[in-house]
Amino acid sequence: MLSEHDFVEAAKRACGFWNLAPTQVDVLSHTENVVCRIKVSSDKQVVMRFHRPGYNELAELNSEVVWVQSLAVSGLPVPAALQTAAGDYYRSVDIGAVDSNEQRIVGVVDWVEGQPLGGALSNASDDVVAHYETIGSLAAQIRCHSHAWEPPKGFVRRRWDIDGLLGEDPLWGRFWEVSSLTPNQKAIFGEARKVLREGLGGLSVEPDRFGLIHSDLHLGNIMCSGDELTIIDFDDAGYGWFAHEIAVALHPGIGESWFASARQAFLDGYCSVYELALDEIESVDLFLVIRSLMIVGWLDARPELSAYDYFPIVVERAEQAAKNLLSRS
């Protein structure tokens, strides 16, 4: 298994592609994507990401850059990708010993000041409620941009459609077959999947309801510096329902006393930019259940992550969400 030292050394070598002379390299996040902070002077630093193998191909990563650049042009607060000396945005780098190395695609983006508002799994305090109106506004701005923007030839990103979320080979794994689940839990998750597939089958996939989304707009992917929010980590960006985007943003608050307040603040901010139809607001509840189940599959495949400590809680919450869904069906 590759160590943090392996990635630090690889980051130092990769800096040459960007003509960066690092004074310090620190691993900020050692998960499936490894993220490093590269200090190049006393007042300048950047972020280098080693992308996980087998998820985004180079064409998808270049498409991500194109879309994020277009979001920036439209006024959304997002980090800028930095070009290499050769004018591209990514390079492949060997990591580790020669006899057992691993090759990963590497990219660099501007440093974003501040701290994440929370996490994908660990719930934040009610202090975040004050930011949810702005988060709603930002999500709606992404939607409006998606409506207006024409992807260039060769643009490719994954689809968070019925098959991507709940198909036989969903993007985040077969949550209903996780080995550590009890037989009863597997049955509940399987039945919930059937009900959810029926529900999604009734939703429109026309451009006014389905388009390019961040798709992982949880509190951990929103940086806060003072009153300023910046959206980061477009690794999962793709085509999906805009109601899915809303559910992902709201999901960290499930079970918290501040959830209702956060939901209303989010919708207020969203509707100040884009007016939501009642049936679309109602569909958010479906996507909240889907998100709960998806995280079970995602986390089960990553036992090496520190977030895996939350796995029993994740399963418990997903089971309750599935039971609530089935009781209403």
Secondary structure, 3 states (H helix, E strand, C coil): CCCHHHHHHHHHHHHHHHCCCCCEEEEEEECCCEEEEEEEECCEEEEEEECCCCCCCHHHHHHHHHHHHHHHHCCCCCCCECCCCCCCCEEEEEECCHHHCEEEEEEEEECCCCEECCCCCCCCCHHHHHHHHHHHHHHHHHHHHHHHCCCCCCCCCEEECHHHHHCCCCCCCCHHHCCCCCHHHHHHHHHHHHHHHHHHHCCCCCCCCEEEECCCCCHHHEEEECCEEEECCCCCCEEEEHHHHHHHHHHHHCCCCCHHHHHHHHHHHHHCCCCCCHHHHHHHHHHHHHHHHHHHHHHHCCCCCHHHHHHHHHHHHHHHHHHHHHHHC
